[in-house]
Amino acid sequence: MCGSMITITACATAVCLMNDLPISLGTVIPFIATLGVAMVASPGAPGGSIMTALPFLYMIFGTEAGDPNGPICALMVALYITQDSFGTACNVSGDNAIGVVVDLIYKKFILKGAPLPEEA
């Protein structure tokens, strides 16, 4: 989920810069917050993240440029598909980092010095 949000936001920023569309932090922050809610529905479906984000692209591109059937959204889908493997790598790395943190918290606070069970 995190990798998809980073990829979609980066692609939207790139498309805005390529087409001389105005972009600011005030437009990106609500878009990221909306993606955070919408992306709950997308894991597991190939390309599901960009398809979930298409209806919300008007927040970045404006109403005339953010038509889900328009050429800018087609460009966004193409850009996303080319970057999808990097988003997957970000998700896997993030999941591993969370696992390490949870393991450290478990060993430090839950076990509280109790001996660890021997591994088989």
C-alpha atoms as a printed R data frame, in Angstrom:
    type eleno elety resid chain resno       x       y       z
1   ATOM     1    CA   MET     A     1   0.000   0.000   0.000
2   ATOM     2    CA   CYS     A     2   2.731   2.461   0.943
3   ATOM     3    CA   GLY     A     3   4.727   1.804  -2.218
4   ATOM     4    CA   SER     A     4   1.668   2.327  -4.397
5   ATOM     5    CA   MET     A     5   0.864   5.628  -2.719
6   ATOM     6    CA   ILE     A     6   4.440   6.833  -3.200
7   ATOM     7    CA   THR     A     7   4.420   5.748  -6.851
8   ATOM     8    CA   ILE     A     8   1.045   7.316  -7.648
9   ATOM     9    CA   THR     A     9   1.964  10.588  -5.936
10  ATOM    10    CA   ALA     A    10   5.333  10.721  -7.708
11  ATOM    11    CA   CYS     A    11   3.730   9.954 -11.084
12  ATOM    12    CA   ALA     A    12   1.042  12.608 -10.528
13  ATOM    13    CA   THR     A    13   3.726  15.153  -9.667
14  ATOM    14    CA   ALA     A    14   5.723  14.216 -12.767
15  ATOM    15    CA   VAL     A    15   2.660  14.502 -15.008
16  ATOM    16    CA   CYS     A    16   1.864  17.930 -13.538
17  ATOM    17    CA   LEU     A    17   5.414  19.116 -14.161
18  ATOM    18    CA   MET     A    18   5.405  17.762 -17.736
19  ATOM    19    CA   ASN     A    19   2.104  19.482 -18.559
20  ATOM    20    CA   ASP     A    20   2.756  22.781 -16.735
21  ATOM    21    CA   LEU     A    21  -0.133  22.142 -14.355
22  ATOM    22    CA   PRO     A    22   0.041  23.900 -10.980
23  ATOM    23    CA   ILE     A    23   0.935  21.671  -8.032
24  ATOM    24    CA   SER     A    24   1.463  22.578  -4.412
25  ATOM    25    CA   LEU     A    25   1.679  20.961  -1.021
26  ATOM    26    CA   GLY     A    26  -1.899  22.116  -0.401
27  ATOM    27    CA   THR     A    27  -3.130  19.895  -3.242
28  ATOM    28    CA   VAL     A    28  -0.861  16.926  -2.586
29  ATOM    29    CA   ILE     A    29  -1.570  16.452   1.143
30  ATOM    30    CA   PRO     A    30  -5.370  15.941   0.748
31  ATOM    31    CA   PHE     A    31  -4.673  13.639  -2.213
32  ATOM    32    CA   ILE     A    32  -2.335  11.486  -0.108
33  ATOM    33    CA   ALA     A    33  -4.892  11.386   2.727
34  ATOM    34    CA   THR     A    34  -7.603  10.288   0.284
35  ATOM    35    CA   LEU     A    35  -5.320   7.620  -1.162
36  ATOM    36    CA   GLY     A    36  -4.652   6.349   2.359
37  ATOM    37    CA   VAL     A    37  -8.344   5.589   2.759
38  ATOM    38    CA   ALA     A    38  -8.944   4.356  -0.801
39  ATOM    39    CA   MET     A    39  -5.935   2.030  -0.947
40  ATOM    40    CA   VAL     A    40  -7.490  -0.267   1.657
41  ATOM    41    CA   ALA     A    41  -9.513  -1.800  -1.179
42  ATOM    42    CA   SER     A    42  -6.647  -2.341  -3.631
43  ATOM    43    CA   PRO     A    43  -4.124  -4.869  -2.259
44  ATOM    44    CA   GLY     A    44  -3.892  -8.121  -4.136
45  ATOM    45    CA   ALA     A    45  -5.312  -6.943  -7.440
46  ATOM    46    CA   PRO     A    46  -2.687  -6.359 -10.141
47  ATOM    47    CA   GLY     A    47  -2.939  -2.694 -11.083
48  ATOM    48    CA   GLY     A    48  -5.685  -2.268  -8.502
49  ATOM    49    CA   SER     A    49  -4.001   0.673  -6.830
50  ATOM    50    CA   ILE     A    50  -3.961   2.917  -9.882
51  ATOM    51    CA   MET     A    51  -7.514   1.912 -10.772
52  ATOM    52    CA   THR     A    52  -8.587   2.781  -7.232
53  ATOM    53    CA   ALA     A    53  -6.812   6.145  -7.468
54  ATOM    54    CA   LEU     A    54  -8.215   7.177 -10.875
55  ATOM    55    CA   PRO     A    55 -11.430   8.771  -9.534
56  ATOM    56    CA   PHE     A    56  -9.367  10.933  -7.150
57  ATOM    57    CA   LEU     A    57  -6.864  12.274  -9.673
58  ATOM    58    CA   TYR     A    58  -9.061  15.341 -10.243
59  ATOM    59    CA   MET     A    59  -7.728  16.541  -6.872
60  ATOM    60    CA   ILE     A    60  -4.308  16.946  -8.475
61  ATOM    61    CA   PHE     A    61  -5.081  17.632 -12.133
62  ATOM    62    CA   GLY     A    62  -8.278  19.666 -11.824
63  ATOM    63    CA   THR     A    63 -11.706  18.763 -13.119
64  ATOM    64    CA   GLU     A    64 -11.010  19.080 -16.859
65  ATOM    65    CA   ALA     A    65  -7.681  17.208 -16.740
66  ATOM    66    CA   GLY     A    66  -8.763  14.653 -14.143
67  ATOM    67    CA   ASP     A    67 -11.356  12.875 -16.287
68  ATOM    68    CA   PRO     A    68 -10.836   9.137 -15.543
69  ATOM    69    CA   ASN     A    69 -11.248   8.408 -19.274
70  ATOM    70    CA   GLY     A    70  -8.907  11.199 -20.374
71  ATOM    71    CA   PRO     A    71  -5.401  11.056 -21.798
72  ATOM    72    CA   ILE     A    72  -3.699  12.256 -18.599
73  ATOM    73    CA   CYS     A    73  -5.194   9.371 -16.639
74  ATOM    74    CA   ALA     A    74  -4.105   6.972 -19.387
75  ATOM    75    CA   LEU     A    75  -0.596   8.378 -19.005
76  ATOM    76    CA   MET     A    76  -0.843   7.850 -15.239
77  ATOM    77    CA   VAL     A    77  -1.801   4.187 -15.727
78  ATOM    78    CA   ALA     A    78   1.131   3.657 -18.110
79  ATOM    79    CA   LEU     A    79   3.579   5.349 -15.725
80  ATOM    80    CA   TYR     A    80   2.285   3.388 -12.765
81  ATOM    81    CA   ILE     A    81   2.602   0.031 -14.534
82  ATOM    82    CA   THR     A    82   6.237   0.771 -15.437
83  ATOM    83    CA   GLN     A    83   7.025   1.641 -11.791
84  ATOM    84    CA   ASP     A    84   4.958  -1.102 -10.144
85  ATOM    85    CA   SER     A    85   7.934  -3.313  -9.272
86  ATOM    86    CA   PHE     A    86   9.554  -0.467  -7.327
87  ATOM    87    CA   GLY     A    87   6.370  -0.017  -5.307
88  ATOM    88    CA   THR     A    88   6.365  -3.736  -4.551
89  ATOM    89    CA   ALA     A    89   9.978  -3.516  -3.358
90  ATOM    90    CA   CYS     A    90   9.030  -0.579  -1.107
91  ATOM    91    CA   ASN     A    91   6.120  -2.550   0.352
92  ATOM    92    CA   VAL     A    92   8.278  -5.598   1.052
93  ATOM    93    CA   SER     A    93  11.042  -3.492   2.634
94  ATOM    94    CA   GLY     A    94   8.510  -1.604   4.756
95  ATOM    95    CA   ASP     A    95   6.883  -4.833   5.906
96  ATOM    96    CA   ASN     A    96  10.286  -6.216   6.878
97  ATOM    97    CA   ALA     A    97  11.145  -3.052   8.820
98  ATOM    98    CA   ILE     A    98   7.837  -3.229  10.693
99  ATOM    99    CA   GLY     A    99   8.505  -6.890  11.475
100 ATOM   100    CA   VAL     A   100  11.927  -6.052  12.951
101 ATOM   101    CA   VAL     A   101  10.453  -3.274  15.113
102 ATOM   102    CA   VAL     A   102   7.617  -5.503  16.356
103 ATOM   103    CA   ASP     A   103  10.119  -8.259  17.136
104 ATOM   104    CA   LEU     A   104  12.292  -5.859  19.143
105 ATOM   105    CA   ILE     A   105   9.286  -4.542  21.078
106 ATOM   106    CA   TYR     A   106   8.136  -8.110  21.763
107 ATOM   107    CA   LYS     A   107  11.533  -9.181  23.078
108 ATOM   108    CA   LYS     A   108  12.040  -6.058  25.171
109 ATOM   109    CA   PHE     A   109   8.596  -5.453  26.657
110 ATOM   110    CA   ILE     A   110   6.570  -8.654  26.316
111 ATOM   111    CA   LEU     A   111   9.139 -11.268  27.234
112 ATOM   112    CA   LYS     A   112  10.835  -8.940  29.783
113 ATOM   113    CA   GLY     A   113  13.953 -10.975  29.977
114 ATOM   114    CA   ALA     A   114  12.258 -14.390  29.967
115 ATOM   115    CA   PRO     A   115  14.380 -16.999  28.232
116 ATOM   116    CA   LEU     A   116  13.539 -17.451  24.583
117 ATOM   117    CA   PRO     A   117  12.247 -20.880  23.544
118 ATOM   118    CA   GLU     A   118  14.848 -22.993  21.799
119 ATOM   119    CA   GLU     A   119  14.436 -23.218  18.082
120 ATOM   120    CA   ALA     A   120  14.121 -26.644  16.502
